Amino acid sequence: MNSIRLLASGLVVGSLVLAAPPSYGEIVQTTPGAVSSVQLSVAIDNDWQFTDGECLLVPVLATYGRADNTSIIGELTVTKPSDPAVSNEGTFLVLPGDPVSGQVLDEVFVCPADGTGEYRLSTIIRAIEPTSEQSFSLDPLTFWVRPAVSQMSDLVATSMKGGTRVSGNVRAGDADARGVVEVRLQRPRTSRWVLAGRIPVENGSFVGVVERSVSPGSRVRATLTQCSWCSRVSGVTRVS
């Protein structure tokens, strides 16, 4: 799931035509679009995953042919069907001094604030000749962004006057997680979990006192929430 894989696939990308919707975890390519002076298609890897709290850079490989005196401007836009506010843009160029046919590798981005799930790449191509300009749109490509895998460790719960102190650490992928930990308590000889409070995660750690006292031996469940790029993870311990 990186530019190396996409470049390797680019050796045959010009001969691919997908008639069906893309499957999860493969290189997907548009049907070539064309005007009188330009033909072009784009391809991407449709399976991505956050590994930390930084933006993902998603390579886009354009395969083109053009008339000798024609420049190409490719306008890329990433949107998210579930969130109309997401609109991340990129641009690539092919100029008169470049080869009349070949491939251009560019990239678009998806940031942690954009979240995970289904995304779409839309492409508009402008073919600019000395005395005229033409344009065409390519069919959108769908790709997915998965959350970083989260892990919780060192979960400790201690009964104290006025509440229960809960602490622990949580990582997501290669980085400290962010977000909020929801704390639920279960008293001995009951099956009901009761929401006791929420503790912010700072630099991959959380510590706080929830305003509910329980006896030693009660169970505590801490669950990471509100991290847009992390998977949900829980830990369970007993109150000491």
Helices and strands as residue ranges (DSSP letters): H 3-9, G 13-15, E 27-29, E 33-34, E 38-45, E 47-49, E 56-66, E 71-80, E 83-94, E 101-110, G 112-114, E 117-128, E 133-146, E 150-160, E 163-172, E 175-176, E 179-186, E 194-201, E 205-210, E 219-225, E 234-238
